[in-house]
Amino acid sequence: PAVVNAGRDHIIIRGTDPDAVFIDAGGGTGISLLPNPSQTYPNITGVTVENLTIRNASTGIAVNVGGDAASSPAENDPDNVVLRNVLVYADLPGSTAVDLTTSAVRLSHTTLIANAPGVTLIRSTPGALPANAVFLQDNLFVALPNASPLPRWWRDDVNQQPGLVSHNAFASQNGVASDWNSAPNGSLMTVTNADFLNVVEQVFRIGASSQALNGASDGKSYGYYT
């Protein structure tokens, strides 16, 4: 697991490919940006995490006071924390794939997978702010068949939706909204129609017949496969 503390602005945590670079969190947090929950400003800005997989985590990626959410940043603000071409495999009961507190974060071409009861894929806690600045585009959210409680793709006790939700897709057992505990906002498909290479072996690259192909805003595919 990786911990990034204050003063490490605009660094890049980069793997070569989500199918080649894996972080096993050992039941803890895979990547933590500003881990101290009491940390306020100075915040941590412009960090990018890309091209890797996180699994066996209670929390895949935790961002605390990342970016500058208080200034109402735009989607491409250079101070935003960016998660790109990342796969988080949430396979522990009650785990969270991405946990955001008082932060400005952009997720693009990322695949978040729930494979345990009670998983939350994105947990947003604005803290003292009216809302986090969360921008979601071209991502793939996956709910594999599991016992209840059903997974939440988004949880924020103040805000029903992120600031931007565009060109995202949701794959689940039946390809319907009722497969989720929180209503999806994007294209629906079954796990079968997503045509993952090998779900059992946790390889979530999509095949040539996948309904996730070519649906993204940039003409590429939903999720980390681009």
C-alpha positions as YAML, in Angstrom:
chain: A
units: angstrom
residues:
- id: 1
  name: PRO
  ca: [0.00, 0.00, 0.00]
- id: 2
  name: ALA
  ca: [1.09, 3.57, -0.75]
- id: 3
  name: VAL
  ca: [0.76, 6.65, 1.46]
- id: 4
  name: VAL
  ca: [1.20, 10.15, 0.02]
- id: 5
  name: ASN
  ca: [1.58, 12.93, 2.57]
- id: 6
  name: ALA
  ca: [1.35, 16.72, 2.35]
- id: 7
  name: GLY
  ca: [3.91, 18.47, 0.17]
- id: 8
  name: ARG
  ca: [3.80, 15.87, -2.62]
- id: 9
  name: ASP
  ca: [1.72, 17.96, -5.02]
- id: 10
  name: HIS
  ca: [1.51, 17.06, -8.71]
- id: 11
  name: ILE
  ca: [3.18, 13.67, -8.41]
- id: 12
  name: ILE
  ca: [2.13, 10.70, -10.57]
- id: 13
  name: ILE
  ca: [1.64, 7.18, -9.21]
- id: 14
  name: ARG
  ca: [1.81, 5.16, -12.41]
- id: 15
  name: GLY
  ca: [1.79, 1.49, -13.31]
- id: 16
  name: THR
  ca: [2.30, 0.11, -16.78]
- id: 17
  name: ASP
  ca: [-1.16, -1.48, -17.14]
- id: 18
  name: PRO
  ca: [-4.00, -2.53, -14.78]
- id: 19
  name: ASP
  ca: [-3.53, -6.11, -16.01]
- id: 20
  name: ALA
  ca: [0.16, -6.05, -15.07]
- id: 21
  name: VAL
  ca: [0.57, -3.94, -11.90]
- id: 22
  name: PHE
  ca: [-1.31, -4.98, -8.74]
- id: 23
  name: ILE
  ca: [-1.47, -3.52, -5.25]
- id: 24
  name: ASP
  ca: [-2.66, -6.04, -2.65]
- id: 25
  name: ALA
  ca: [-3.79, -3.91, 0.26]
- id: 26
  name: GLY
  ca: [-3.82, -6.81, 2.72]
- id: 27
  name: GLY
  ca: [-7.23, -5.75, 4.02]
- id: 28
  name: GLY
  ca: [-6.21, -2.13, 4.54]
- id: 29
  name: THR
  ca: [-6.10, 0.93, 2.25]
- id: 30
  name: GLY
  ca: [-4.44, 0.53, -1.16]
- id: 31
  name: ILE
  ca: [-3.45, 4.16, -1.79]
- id: 32
  name: SER
  ca: [-3.97, 6.95, 0.73]
- id: 33
  name: LEU
  ca: [-3.57, 10.65, -0.11]
- id: 34
  name: LEU
  ca: [-3.24, 12.67, 3.10]
- id: 35
  name: PRO
  ca: [-4.11, 9.80, 5.45]
- id: 36
  name: ASN
  ca: [-4.62, 11.88, 8.58]
- id: 37
  name: PRO
  ca: [-8.41, 12.33, 8.82]
- id: 38
  name: SER
  ca: [-7.96, 15.58, 10.77]
- id: 39
  name: GLN
  ca: [-5.84, 17.11, 8.00]
- id: 40
  name: THR
  ca: [-7.32, 20.31, 6.57]
- id: 41
  name: TYR
  ca: [-5.31, 22.83, 4.57]
- id: 42
  name: PRO
  ca: [-2.67, 22.84, 3.18]
- id: 43
  name: ASN
  ca: [-4.30, 20.32, 0.90]
- id: 44
  name: ILE
  ca: [-2.66, 17.98, -1.62]
- id: 45
  name: THR
  ca: [-3.11, 18.95, -5.26]
- id: 46
  name: GLY
  ca: [-2.64, 17.62, -8.76]
- id: 47
  name: VAL
  ca: [-1.86, 14.00, -7.84]
- id: 48
  name: THR
  ca: [-2.54, 11.43, -10.58]
- id: 49
  name: VAL
  ca: [-3.01, 7.70, -10.03]
- id: 50
  name: GLU
  ca: [-3.09, 5.61, -13.22]
- id: 51
  name: ASN
  ca: [-2.55, 2.25, -14.91]
- id: 52
  name: LEU
  ca: [-2.81, -0.16, -11.96]
- id: 53
  name: THR
  ca: [-5.14, -2.51, -10.07]
- id: 54
  name: ILE
  ca: [-5.95, -2.47, -6.35]
- id: 55
  name: ARG
  ca: [-7.56, -5.43, -4.57]
- id: 56
  name: ASN
  ca: [-8.02, -7.05, -1.15]
- id: 57
  name: ALA
  ca: [-8.69, -3.60, 0.35]
- id: 58
  name: SER
  ca: [-11.08, -2.24, 2.95]
- id: 59
  name: THR
  ca: [-10.60, 1.01, 1.00]
- id: 60
  name: GLY
  ca: [-9.04, 0.98, -2.45]
- id: 61
  name: ILE
  ca: [-8.10, 4.66, -2.77]
- id: 62
  name: ALA
  ca: [-8.69, 7.24, -0.03]
- id: 63
  name: VAL
  ca: [-8.41, 10.96, -0.83]
- id: 64
  name: ASN
  ca: [-8.56, 13.44, 2.04]
- id: 65
  name: VAL
  ca: [-8.53, 17.17, 1.20]
- id: 66
  name: GLY
  ca: [-7.30, 16.54, -2.33]
- id: 67
  name: GLY
  ca: [-7.48, 19.31, -4.90]
- id: 68
  name: ASP
  ca: [-9.31, 22.49, -3.92]
- id: 69
  name: ALA
  ca: [-13.00, 21.65, -3.71]
- id: 70
  name: ALA
  ca: [-13.75, 24.90, -1.86]
- id: 71
  name: SER
  ca: [-12.98, 26.94, -4.99]
- id: 72
  name: SER
  ca: [-15.59, 25.11, -7.13]
- id: 73
  name: PRO
  ca: [-13.03, 23.89, -9.67]
- id: 74
  name: ALA
  ca: [-13.80, 22.90, -13.26]
- id: 75
  name: GLU
  ca: [-13.43, 19.32, -14.45]
- id: 76
  name: ASN
  ca: [-9.95, 19.86, -15.89]
- id: 77
  name: ASP
  ca: [-8.56, 22.04, -13.11]
- id: 78
  name: PRO
  ca: [-4.85, 21.13, -12.79]
- id: 79
  name: ASP
  ca: [-5.16, 20.95, -9.00]
- id: 80
  name: ASN
  ca: [-7.75, 18.16, -9.10]
- id: 81
  name: VAL
  ca: [-6.73, 14.68, -8.04]
- id: 82
  name: VAL
  ca: [-7.03, 12.38, -11.09]
- id: 83
  name: LEU
  ca: [-7.77, 8.64, -11.09]
- id: 84
  name: ARG
  ca: [-7.34, 7.31, -14.62]
- id: 85
  name: ASN
  ca: [-7.13, 3.82, -16.12]
- id: 86
  name: VAL
  ca: [-7.38, 2.29, -12.65]
- id: 87
  name: LEU
  ca: [-9.19, -0.89, -11.60]
- id: 88
  name: VAL
  ca: [-10.34, -1.30, -8.01]
- id: 89
  name: TYR
  ca: [-11.63, -4.77, -7.16]
- id: 90
  name: ALA
  ca: [-13.68, -4.38, -3.98]
- id: 91
  name: ASP
  ca: [-13.82, -7.97, -2.72]
- id: 92
  name: LEU
  ca: [-14.23, -7.51, 1.05]
- id: 93
  name: PRO
  ca: [-17.67, -7.20, 2.71]
- id: 94
  name: GLY
  ca: [-18.53, -3.57, 3.45]
- id: 95
  name: SER
  ca: [-15.48, -2.26, 1.62]
- id: 96
  name: THR
  ca: [-15.17, 0.97, -0.36]
- id: 97
  name: ALA
  ca: [-13.43, 1.28, -3.71]
- id: 98
  name: VAL
  ca: [-12.84, 5.07, -3.66]
- id: 99
  name: ASP
  ca: [-13.35, 7.19, -0.53]
- id: 100
  name: LEU
  ca: [-13.34, 10.98, -0.99]
- id: 101
  name: THR
  ca: [-13.38, 13.53, 1.82]
- id: 102
  name: THR
  ca: [-13.49, 17.31, 1.22]
- id: 103
  name: SER
  ca: [-11.86, 16.84, -2.18]
- id: 104
  name: ALA
  ca: [-11.89, 17.65, -5.90]
- id: 105
  name: VAL
  ca: [-11.37, 14.45, -7.88]
- id: 106
  name: ARG
  ca: [-11.76, 13.40, -11.51]
- id: 107
  name: LEU
  ca: [-12.25, 9.73, -12.39]
- id: 108
  name: SER
  ca: [-11.95, 8.74, -16.03]
- id: 109
  name: HIS
  ca: [-11.63, 5.38, -17.79]
- id: 110
  name: THR
  ca: [-11.66, 3.65, -14.43]
- id: 111
  name: THR
  ca: [-13.33, 0.32, -13.58]
- id: 112
  name: LEU
  ca: [-14.75, -0.16, -10.09]
- id: 113
  name: ILE
  ca: [-15.98, -3.66, -9.20]
- id: 114
  name: ALA
  ca: [-18.15, -4.80, -6.30]
- id: 115
  name: ASN
  ca: [-17.66, -8.48, -5.47]
- id: 116
  name: ALA
  ca: [-18.80, -8.70, -1.84]
- id: 117
  name: PRO
  ca: [-21.93, -7.77, 0.12]
- id: 118
  name: GLY
  ca: [-22.38, -4.13, 1.16]
- id: 119
  name: VAL
  ca: [-19.70, -2.63, -1.10]
- id: 120
  name: THR
  ca: [-19.68, 1.10, -1.89]
- id: 121
  name: LEU
  ca: [-17.83, 2.00, -5.08]
- id: 122
  name: ILE
  ca: [-17.56, 5.76, -4.47]
- id: 123
  name: ARG
  ca: [-18.06, 7.21, -0.98]
- id: 124
  name: SER
  ca: [-18.22, 11.00, -0.88]
- id: 125
  name: THR
  ca: [-18.04, 13.00, 2.35]
- id: 126
  name: PRO
  ca: [-18.04, 16.79, 1.79]
- id: 127
  name: GLY
  ca: [-17.09, 17.63, 5.36]
- id: 128
  name: ALA
  ca: [-17.65, 21.34, 5.96]
- id: 129
  name: LEU
  ca: [-18.27, 22.00, 2.24]
- id: 130
  name: PRO
  ca: [-21.68, 21.87, 0.53]
- id: 131
  name: ALA
  ca: [-20.28, 19.22, -1.83]
- id: 132
  name: ASN
  ca: [-17.12, 17.57, -3.04]
- id: 133
  name: ALA
  ca: [-16.13, 18.37, -6.62]
- id: 134
  name: VAL
  ca: [-16.40, 14.91, -8.19]
- id: 135
  name: PHE
  ca: [-16.23, 14.44, -11.96]
- id: 136
  name: LEU
  ca: [-17.03, 11.03, -13.45]
- id: 137
  name: GLN
  ca: [-16.57, 10.35, -17.13]
- id: 138
  name: ASP
  ca: [-16.12, 7.18, -19.23]
- id: 139
  name: ASN
  ca: [-16.02, 4.83, -16.21]
- id: 140
  name: LEU
  ca: [-17.38, 1.31, -15.81]
- id: 141
  name: PHE
  ca: [-19.11, 0.28, -12.58]
- id: 142
  name: VAL
  ca: [-19.58, -3.46, -12.04]
- id: 143
  name: ALA
  ca: [-21.76, -5.38, -9.57]
- id: 144
  name: LEU
  ca: [-20.95, -9.09, -9.59]
- id: 145
  name: PRO
  ca: [-23.59, -11.48, -8.17]
- id: 146
  name: ASN
  ca: [-23.39, -11.48, -4.37]
- id: 147
  name: ALA
  ca: [-25.51, -11.73, -1.26]
- id: 148
  name: SER
  ca: [-27.30, -8.65, 0.02]
- id: 149
  name: PRO
  ca: [-26.90, -5.84, 0.86]
- id: 150
  name: LEU
  ca: [-26.57, -4.80, -2.77]
- id: 151
  name: PRO
  ca: [-23.69, -2.51, -3.76]
- id: 152
  name: ARG
  ca: [-23.93, 1.26, -3.94]
- id: 153
  name: TRP
  ca: [-22.10, 2.84, -6.86]
- id: 154
  name: TRP
  ca: [-22.35, 6.28, -5.17]
- id: 155
  name: ARG
  ca: [-22.92, 7.26, -1.56]
- id: 156
  name: ASP
  ca: [-23.08, 10.81, -0.28]
- id: 157
  name: ASP
  ca: [-25.41, 11.66, 2.60]
- id: 158
  name: VAL
  ca: [-25.75, 15.26, 1.34]
- id: 159
  name: ASN
  ca: [-25.62, 15.06, -2.46]
- id: 160
  name: GLN
  ca: [-27.54, 12.51, -4.53]
- id: 161
  name: GLN
  ca: [-25.18, 12.78, -7.53]
- id: 162
  name: PRO
  ca: [-21.61, 13.94, -8.25]
- id: 163
  name: GLY
  ca: [-20.95, 17.28, -9.94]
- id: 164
  name: LEU
  ca: [-20.51, 15.60, -13.34]
- id: 165
  name: VAL
  ca: [-21.74, 12.18, -14.44]
- id: 166
  name: SER
  ca: [-21.17, 11.65, -18.16]
- id: 167
  name: HIS
  ca: [-20.70, 8.60, -20.39]
- id: 168
  name: ASN
  ca: [-20.50, 6.00, -17.65]
- id: 169
  name: ALA
  ca: [-21.72, 2.40, -17.82]
- id: 170
  name: PHE
  ca: [-23.04, -0.10, -15.27]
- id: 171
  name: ALA
  ca: [-22.69, -3.87, -15.60]
- id: 172
  name: SER
  ca: [-24.59, -6.19, -13.27]
- id: 173
  name: GLN
  ca: [-26.13, -9.64, -13.15]
- id: 174
  name: ASN
  ca: [-29.43, -8.66, -14.78]
- id: 175
  name: GLY
  ca: [-28.44, -5.35, -16.34]
- id: 176
  name: VAL
  ca: [-31.15, -3.43, -14.46]
- id: 177
  name: ALA
  ca: [-31.17, -0.62, -11.91]
- id: 178
  name: SER
  ca: [-32.56, -2.91, -9.19]
- id: 179
  name: ASP
  ca: [-29.23, -4.78, -9.12]
- id: 180
  name: TRP
  ca: [-27.89, -1.72, -7.29]
- id: 181
  name: ASN
  ca: [-28.64, -0.13, -3.92]
- id: 182
  name: SER
  ca: [-28.26, 3.33, -5.47]
- id: 183
  name: ALA
  ca: [-29.84, 4.07, -8.85]
- id: 184
  name: PRO
  ca: [-27.26, 4.01, -11.69]
- id: 185
  name: ASN
  ca: [-26.71, 7.04, -13.89]
- id: 186
  name: GLY
  ca: [-25.49, 5.72, -17.24]
- id: 187
  name: SER
  ca: [-25.76, 2.84, -19.71]
- id: 188
  name: LEU
  ca: [-26.91, -0.51, -18.29]
- id: 189
  name: MET
  ca: [-25.69, -3.93, -19.38]
- id: 190
  name: THR
  ca: [-25.31, -7.43, -17.98]
- id: 191
  name: VAL
  ca: [-21.96, -8.78, -16.82]
- id: 192
  name: THR
  ca: [-22.25, -11.31, -19.65]
- id: 193
  name: ASN
  ca: [-22.73, -8.57, -22.23]
- id: 194
  name: ALA
  ca: [-19.77, -6.66, -20.81]
- id: 195
  name: ASP
  ca: [-17.74, -9.63, -22.11]
- id: 196
  name: PHE
  ca: [-14.93, -9.52, -19.57]
- id: 197
  name: LEU
  ca: [-11.98, -11.70, -20.45]
- id: 198
  name: ASN
  ca: [-12.08, -13.81, -17.27]
- id: 199
  name: VAL
  ca: [-14.20, -12.81, -14.26]
- id: 200
  name: VAL
  ca: [-13.06, -15.82, -12.20]
- id: 201
  name: GLU
  ca: [-9.41, -14.89, -12.67]
- id: 202
  name: GLN
  ca: [-10.24, -11.18, -12.08]
- id: 203
  name: VAL
  ca: [-9.27, -10.08, -15.59]
- id: 204
  name: PHE
  ca: [-11.69, -7.32, -16.54]
- id: 205
  name: ARG
  ca: [-10.34, -6.33, -19.91]
- id: 206
  name: ILE
  ca: [-13.33, -6.38, -22.26]
- id: 207
  name: GLY
  ca: [-13.72, -8.54, -25.35]
- id: 208
  name: ALA
  ca: [-14.59, -7.75, -28.94]
- id: 209
  name: SER
  ca: [-18.33, -8.27, -28.38]
- id: 210
  name: SER
  ca: [-18.58, -6.11, -25.26]
- id: 211
  name: GLN
  ca: [-21.37, -3.54, -24.99]
- id: 212
  name: ALA
  ca: [-18.82, -1.34, -23.22]
- id: 213
  name: LEU
  ca: [-16.90, -0.80, -26.45]
- id: 214
  name: ASN
  ca: [-16.81, 2.62, -28.11]
- id: 215
  name: GLY
  ca: [-19.35, 4.26, -25.80]
- id: 216
  name: ALA
  ca: [-17.05, 6.74, -24.06]
- id: 217
  name: SER
  ca: [-17.04, 10.47, -24.70]
- id: 218
  name: ASP
  ca: [-13.72, 10.19, -26.55]
- id: 219
  name: GLY
  ca: [-14.98, 7.37, -28.80]
- id: 220
  name: LYS
  ca: [-13.04, 4.77, -26.84]
- id: 221
  name: SER
  ca: [-14.55, 2.29, -24.37]
- id: 222
  name: TYR
  ca: [-15.95, 2.52, -20.86]
- id: 223
  name: GLY
  ca: [-13.59, 1.61, -18.05]
- id: 224
  name: TYR
  ca: [-9.86, 1.04, -18.02]
- id: 225
  name: TYR
  ca: [-9.80, -0.72, -21.37]
- id: 226
  name: THR
  ca: [-9.03, 2.04, -23.88]
...
